[in-house]
Amino acid sequence: MLIDAHLDLHDQRDPWSLVERFQSVLKEIKDPWVFWSTELRPTSSMAPVALPEDSSDCAILIRGQKKSTDASWLDYFSEKKGIPCIWKTAELLNWFAAIHDMPPDLQYLPYHIAMAFSTAHSQALCVTPVSSVSSVTSHTFRPTAKELRFVLENSGDVVPCVQWQIKPIISVVICAFNESARIGWAIRSVLLQTFHAWELLVVDDGSTDQTEQIVRSYTDERICLIKSKENKGKSHALNCALENVKGHFFLELDADDWLVPDALETLYRASSILQPMRLLSAHYYVWQSSTRGQLRYRGIHGQDPVRISPEFARVPIPRFYRTDDLQSIGGWMTSDQYGGRLFEDVFMSDQYARRGIIQVLEKPLYHRVIHRGSVSQVHAKEYRVWWNSVMDVRH
């Protein structure tokens, strides 16, 4: 008999509490196998399921079509050919005990775990005809193949790099304030880059949650944590990073966003156009986050021209700078009436729009998550006041 383990994802604003509660559920289960899926649900008590003869070494059983030997698990899941739903209880509990990064929407979590198992243990996943069990029906979470691939391509095996001797070429900078829920996914996206000559500076801007612990859980020597005792705002954090970076290029990455795997490689290959005061950007994928933390894919943006005016701003995303340029400008402004806490992206984009050139690559390199409760969204009505205060400082 399979036991159904339930993880209520109606509200994901505190995902670590959800994980702790799920661990408590798993610890109470005595059966060796458990049913758990965010895409399927049992409508009644699960009927006995005949496990494959070779399931002794398996950690996860997949409901779906047979997987060809030459197909990757990324392709298999992204093409919607199978759903991970039956788990060896002890293995699932061990995974949750060691978790330090989670996908940007927890509804993708079973797929993310399955991908992690597939890279760590080649025989961990088995496909079984669970679809024949009549008590299993579809649930409301139905990601498209495109959405699955966008998330799961960031679920590869992260191999820590130790004793890194090469001077970094690109400095990736994450400024974080209470971002323990999502920053692991941003860090993971840097660790999985096809371009390896990078450093990652994480500026913890006075967080009061587990942000510092999450960052320190990654052992790659290219990651540097800068801890601020108090929250000073995004501009101060970026300037702090600018004082410490070693790379010739500087890339901003928000703590709740993530990069596509070849983002750094693509930007570096195009960096020859970065003469003084040229900013390099690209197209980007947009995800809308609900007030409860669930994501919906909204397509590719960045095709419209950058616009900076007193009434409206459309800034480039991502933003890839020459470090020398940022230093010559003097970094981000902190002397406006908001102390650099608002619209720092508009300020720096305006510097390049007025003094140089903003070049946009016609390829999506960045996943941007839009939150209704973000600083820019909450303070959108103050944009004109901010603009006038910046003009006063300039003159």
Buried (B, 14 or more C-beta within 10 A) or exposed (E): EBBBBEBEBEBBEEBBEBBEEBBEBBEEBEEEBBBBBBBBBBEEEBEEBEBEEEBEEBBBBBBBBEBEEEEEBBBBBBBBBBBBBBBBBBBBBEBBEEBBBBBBBBBBBBBBBBBBBBBEBEEBBBBBBBEEBEBBEEEEBEBEEEBBBBBBBBBBEBEEEEEBEEEBBBBBBBBBBBBBBBBBBBBBBBBBBEBBBBBBBBBBBBBEBBBBEBBBBBEBEBBBBBBBEEBBBBBBBBBBBBEEBEBBBBBBBBBBBBBBBBBBBBBBEBBEEBEEBBBBBBBBBBBBBBEEBBBEBEEEBBEEEBEBEEEEBBBBBBBBBBBBBBBEBEBBBBEBBBEBBBBBBBBBBBBBBEBBEBBBBEBBBBBBBBBEEBBBEEBEEBBEBBBEBBEEEEE
